[in-house]
Amino acid sequence: MDSPKATWQRLRVLGALTDRFPFGLAPLLILVLAVVSALWLAFHPIAPKTATLTVWTFADIHARAYQKAVPAFEAKHPGVTVDVQLVHGTAVTSRLRAAFWADLDVPDLVEVEISSAGTFFRGRLDDLGFVDWTPWLKETGLYDRIVHTRFAPYTCKGRIFGLPHDVHPVMLAYNREKFDELGIDPAKLTTWDAFVREGRRVTVPGRRYMIQLTDSSSSNLEPILFQRAGGYFDAEGTLTMDSELALDTVEWYIPLVAGPGLIGNDIGGRDVFTRAIESGIILSFICPDWRSKGTETHVGSMAGKMALMPLPAFQPGGRCTSTWGGTMLGITRKCRNKPLAFALARHLYLNPDDLAARFRELNILPPLKDAWALPAFDEPRPYWSHQPIGRLYAQLAEQVPPQYTSPFIGLAKGKMGEVVAAGAAYYRAHGDDGFHEFIRARLNQAADYVRTQMRRNPF
């Protein structure tokens, strides 16, 4: 420990320095840090870009797939190099938006998650940071070879600004052994009415639930709302989260997660979810294609005991799927070689040979309809009771509903989650008494808040 004398001497030196710097100690320290940082950067300059094209993706599984595909592209284009960079999803959105607004350097191609895509479509078309894909899609004939509804989330004012990576049709995954044990016949669960009836027969609160559904967010409500051709916005960007259809869907959903007739619960994620499936606490769950791979990975002990079925429809013969999640690929306006970027996009997203291998690895159904004829999509999967899950998802893909987006999509989702949580609490306490009026008021209040924020946007 320093002696009092040594400490006093240090304080005198510091005092002398601050006396010579009239703005005080804090600005002096900031100045010192700035000088040190400048010197460090001077001796450690950032390496200049050497790749011909740079690609950002937020998903590690995508990055690995593209890194495998890049050598073949570089071989077809001598002298061209491609740098695939894995960037955190939050950084993709925040850094990229800031770079667009400040006219800073940006990557040539970027993947954006569906919930964030709309945030890039604020302002006039000429001010958007992404290239319009529409002419290229029409000229190449690819527009009619891709599932049209997958363009919806990446379309602004009639122009397409993102190439869809996926379709993400939804099925129900279920514990086949437990269904058999409880006498549940999935072939008879063709409507939600039948599913709910059977769910109320077998659900034992605290011990067993027919389906994983949450009472605290809109995450499970959304696929059901989309299934009914609803959503947060329409194709023109008009807010629809408080439409009569949305109101009816919320009122239908909440008694499934609260009150005496509930059939759903969400007791947790990852290890907790794994245990719930293994022990039969949760009998089924909404399963888009990407989640089927996550299930294989995280609930490996259930191999051969799980199976997939179409979503129950709201009316006999009605839509028996929905969608959940998605990714777009955008080419930035500042891309240094746009024709080459279009070629790379086609190679990464639409190369049938890669798509077959990628489906085997990720279970993600590509939006290119031609690819579904490949043998990989008919291969039986031992984990899923030897079902050909590629064919099952592909058969539903053309039914996948559109998801329309907006710069305010994140806000709308958050407010809808508040409605679900408040509605569940109300229903547990009061049941049907005043429930309709409560949900209508909360939904209108949430939508009014979103509309207030939207009116502040001059575009």
Secondary structure, DSSP 4 states (H G I P E B T S, - for coil): ---HHHHHHHHHHHHHHHHHSTT-HHHHHHHHHHHHHHHHHHHSPPPPP--SEEEEES-HHHHHHHHHHHHHHHHHSTT--EEEEE--HHHHHHHHHHHHHHT----SEEEEEHHHHGGG--S-GGG-SB---HHHHHHHTGGGGB-GGGGGGGEETTEE--EE----BEEEEEEHHHHHHHT--GGG--BHHHHHHHHHHH-BTTTBBSEE--SSSSTTHHHHHHHTT--SB-TT--B-TTSHHHHHHHHHHGGGTSSTT--EE---SHHHHHHHHHHTSB-EEEEEHHHHHHHHHH-GGGTTTEEEEEPPBSSTTS----B---EEEEEBTT-S-HHHHHHHHHHHHH-HHHHHHHHHHH-PPPSBGGGGGSGGGG--BTTTTTB-HHHHHHHHHTTPPP----TTHHHHHHHHHHHHHHHHHHHHHHTTTTHHHHHHHHHHHHHHHHHHHHHT---
